[in-house]
Amino acid sequence: MPGGRVLLAQLDGEPAGLMLARIVGPGPFTDVVAMDIEAVYVQPDARRRGLGRAMLLSAVAMAEEAGVTELYSSPLPGARGMQRFLARIGFAPAASHRAVSTAVLQRRLAQDHAPGTTRRLEDLIARRRHVREARQLPDENPATPAKAADQSRSSITMHVNRAVQTRRPPSSSTTTW
């Protein structure tokens, strides 16, 4: 990729870590030149020895050489180790990303523009609103903790049902390295 950089960390002469980064910008919407750190990985048996920090020091040197003013990273949701590492050294949350597979997006877009879809959507919203109102009338002021627990259980059930109905593949909720 243009502007791409690969850093390889070695421990006792053996590869033990990898960093993928690229220089981005300036572009049509910004004059800022930034470095996108796409991945930082250190083998589990080589962690806690400064390899990640050493790779970032090299990345900073490359960034300064290229005129980079900001570094950013978008670690995958399941890459908790990378997220914690970046947070410890000063990276702050800046944005959120959403992802969808091409097939799911095509299916949803086709459903949204199918004839009669608007009316079905309005009916669904009206039915859900009616069910919510019916649930809230008797339980507006729960007199006992048991009623409050039942209300929270129904809320959890509704969230679980909604998650099941979206039929997301298991890979969309967790990602591992």
C-alpha positions in Angstrom: 0.0 0.0 0.0 1.3 3.5 -0.7 2.8 4.9 2.5 2.7 1.5 4.2 5.3 0.5 6.8 6.1 -2.9 8.4 8.2 -3.0 11.5 9.5 -6.4 12.7 10.7 -6.7 16.3 13.3 -9.4 17.2 14.1 -11.0 20.5 17.3 -12.9 20.6 17.6 -12.8 16.8 14.1 -14.4 16.3 11.0 -12.5 15.0 8.8 -11.8 18.0 6.6 -8.8 17.1 5.0 -7.0 14.1 3.6 -3.5 13.5 1.7 -2.5 10.4 1.3 1.2 9.8 0.8 3.6 6.9 1.2 7.3 6.3 -2.1 8.9 5.4 -2.7 12.4 3.9 -2.9 15.1 3.0 -6.1 14.5 1.2 -9.0 16.3 -0.4 -10.7 16.9 3.0 -7.7 17.6 5.2 -4.2 19.0 5.1 -3.2 16.8 8.1 -0.6 14.1 7.6 -1.2 11.2 10.0 0.1 7.7 10.7 -2.5 4.9 10.9 -1.2 2.1 13.1 -3.2 -0.8 11.8 -1.8 -3.6 14.0 0.7 -4.1 16.9 1.3 -7.7 17.7 3.9 -9.3 20.0 4.1 -13.0 20.5 2.7 -14.0 24.0 6.0 -15.4 25.2 7.8 -12.2 24.3 5.4 -9.7 25.9 6.3 -7.4 28.8 9.8 -6.9 27.5 9.5 -3.5 25.7 9.1 -4.8 22.1 5.8 -2.9 21.6 7.3 0.3 22.9 10.4 -0.1 20.8 8.2 -0.6 17.6 6.2 2.6 18.5 9.5 4.5 19.1 10.5 3.5 15.6 7.1 4.4 14.2 7.4 7.9 15.8 10.8 8.4 14.2 9.3 7.4 10.8 6.3 9.7 11.4 8.5 12.7 12.2 10.6 12.1 9.1 7.4 12.0 7.0 6.0 15.2 8.6 3.2 13.3 10.5 1.4 15.4 13.2 -0.9 12.7 14.6 -0.9 9.0 15.1 -4.1 7.0 15.3 -5.1 3.4 15.5 -8.4 1.4 15.1 -7.8 -1.8 17.0 -10.4 -4.6 16.4 -13.0 -4.9 19.1 -11.6 -8.3 20.2 -8.0 -7.1 20.4 -8.2 -6.2 24.0 -4.4 -6.5 24.6 -3.7 -4.0 21.8 -6.5 -1.7 23.1 -5.1 -1.8 26.6 -1.5 -1.3 25.4 -2.4 1.8 23.3 -4.5 3.3 26.2 -1.6 2.8 28.6 0.8 4.8 26.4 -1.6 7.7 25.7 -3.9 6.8 22.8 -7.4 8.2 23.6 -10.7 7.1 22.2 -11.6 9.2 19.2 -14.3 7.6 17.1 -16.4 4.5 16.7 -16.7 2.3 13.6 -19.5 0.1 12.5 -19.1 -2.9 10.1 -21.5 -5.0 8.0 -20.9 -7.7 5.5 -21.8 -6.9 1.9 -24.5 -9.6 1.6 -26.3 -8.4 4.8 -26.2 -4.8 3.6 -27.5 -5.6 0.2 -30.3 -7.7 1.7 -31.3 -4.9 4.2 -31.2 -2.2 1.5 -33.4 -4.4 -0.8 -35.9 -4.9 2.1 -36.0 -1.2 2.9 -37.0 -0.2 -0.6 -39.3 -3.1 -1.4 -42.9 -2.1 -2.2 -45.0 -1.9 1.0 -42.0 -2.0 3.3 -42.7 1.5 4.7 -46.1 0.5 5.9 -44.8 -2.8 7.4 -42.1 -0.9 9.3 -44.7 1.6 10.6 -46.9 -1.3 11.7 -44.0 -2.9 13.5 -43.2 0.3 15.3 -46.8 0.7 16.3 -47.1 -2.9 17.6 -43.9 -2.5 19.7 -45.1 0.8 21.1 -48.4 -0.8 22.0 -46.7 -3.8 23.7 -44.4 -1.4 25.7 -47.3 0.7 26.8 -49.2 -2.4 27.9 -46.3 -3.6 30.0 -45.7 -0.2 31.6 -49.3 0.5 32.8 -49.5 -2.2 35.5 -45.8 -1.9 36.5 -45.4 1.9 36.5 -44.8 2.0 40.2 -43.5 -1.5 41.2 -44.4 -2.0 44.9 -42.0 -4.9 45.5 -38.5 -5.7 44.5 -39.8 -8.8 42.8 -41.8 -6.7 40.3 -38.7 -4.6 39.5 -36.7 -7.8 38.9 -39.4 -9.1 36.6 -39.3 -5.8 34.7 -35.5 -5.9 34.3 -35.7 -9.6 33.2 -38.2 -8.7 30.5 -35.9 -5.9 29.3 -33.0 -8.3 29.1 -35.1 -10.8 27.2 -36.1 -8.1 24.7 -32.4 -7.2 24.1 -31.5 -10.9 23.6 -34.4 -11.4 21.3 -33.4 -8.3 19.3 -29.8 -9.6 19.0 -31.0 -13.0 17.9 -33.3 -11.5 15.3 -30.4 -9.6 13.7 -28.8 -12.9 12.9 -25.3 -11.5 13.1 -22.5 -14.0 12.5 -20.5 -14.9 15.6 -17.4 -13.3 14.2 -19.1 -9.8 14.3 -19.3 -9.8 18.1 -15.8 -11.0 19.0 -12.6 -11.0 17.1 -9.4 -12.7 18.4 -5.8 -12.5 17.3 
